[in-house]
Amino acid sequence: MAEAVDTLILHAHLFTMPRDGVGYIPDGAVAVRGDRIVDEGSTNTLLLRYDAATIIDASEHALLPGLIDAHMHTPWAVVRGVAQDISHWMQRGLAPYARHLAREAALAGSRLNVLEALSTGTTTMGDYAHPIEGWAEIFAEFGVRAVLTPTINALPPGKMAGWGIGELYQLDEAVADRAIRDALDFARDWHGAEAGRISIMLGPQAADMLSRDQLLHVKRLAAAEGLMIHMHVAQGEREIDQMVKRYGKRTPAFLEQIGYLDDQLLAVHLTEATEEEAAEIAFSGARMVLCSGSIGLIDGIVPPAYAFRSNGGLVALGSDQAAGNNANNMFGEMKLTALFNKIRYRDPTIMPAWTVLRMATIEGARAIGLGDQIGSIEVGKQADLILVDLRAPNLTPILNSPIRNIVPNLVYAATGKKSTLSWWLGVCCCRTGVC
């Protein structure tokens, strides 16, 4: 007798993202009960096993785990595109707007960014922002999965716009103390909320933006609360200059000295890290987020993610902020990651399509500590799933022999536009009105 399930998705080009590779099943199917994956395999097999209330015919579609954007700053969507084509983008491009970012504008930016990301296949969003009232509620309302990081720094409000280039800026410990208290309160309110869809990390913004004692305080608090630390690391010449002037050390060496390099750390960017420093951070167990589009635009640099990953480190992809990246689209990030690294190393075999697809799915999930819940299509995991319409002109024809072209086309040709991507997320599709 067939077992009852809520949904069967049939006849898909299924990519399960198992331990290695992409796990392709040409006529694949997935069974879902509630918000969990019950089974995956061939269409013929699952049709015999299950009786579904809803059947989705996914013929000529790729069925994938929902994409993971591990590092965003959603409020800045309201100033999309103000910080390109200049040096010192933060001080000269973004800072003049920062002092005017009122709560209403910040929330409008977050709402816009969530819609943008969701419409291009991102189902898990790692947002990094000041914990203003209403911020987390946006992710709860849309029903997406979110890893939220409240910003912690010691920078007096509005000071960023007054920095002189190369000036050692002052830190205000009272500002940091308030930010730490606010972040801890926010974490206690929201970590595990919405049936576990929302989780929290603590976010010391960068090693140059807090005192040594306060960095250590945040580290202790994160350990006590069982939270990861989400921090920008070696994110530019500005940070390295500040660290050398303040401590006589580059950021990676300083973080190693104070005990920050371990598997609790999600290190974002590594823009100015050397390959040797990247290898050392990877060996420590820390994870990395690579934001290829943002760092390419605002710094003209390809961070050492290849070295990090080659030394056993987990690398997630992120889109960063729309002020300096213009887009929060993981299809774009996958393509830029592959392209930039091939150019950097002058080697077309570097960062192949299947590798960056895994970085946007299962490896990204593991990097943010959710690898046991999402990132692959496996029994018991959350049904965070997307369907990509392979009938779109830029994704045809579909070839399976003598080579398969679906994954390269997803990475190098897909745009994530809503007209070519339909998505289905077991935990939330009806809340967002796109069922």
Secondary structure, 3 states (H helix, E strand, C coil): CCEEEEEEEEEEEEECCCCCCCCEEEEEEEEEECCEEEEEEEHHHHHHHEEEEEEEECCCEEEEECEEEEEECHHHHHHCCCCCCCCCHHHHHHHHHHCCCCHHHHHHHHHHHHHHHHHCCEEEEEEEECCCCCHHHHHHHHCCEEEEEEEECCCCCCHHHHCCCCCCCCCCHHHHHHHHHHHHHHHHHHCCECCCCEEECEEECECCCCCHHHHHHHHHHHHHHCCCEEEEECCCHHHHHHHHHHHCCCHHHHHHHCCCCCCCEEEEECCCCCHHHHHHHHHCCCEEEECHHHHHHHCCCCCCHHHHHHCCCCEEECCECHHHHCCCCHHHHHHHHHHHHHHHHCCCCCCCHHHHHHHCCHHHHHHCCCCCCCCCCCCCCECEEEEEECCCHHHCCCCCCCCCCHHHHHHHCCCCCHHHEEEEECCCHHHHCCC
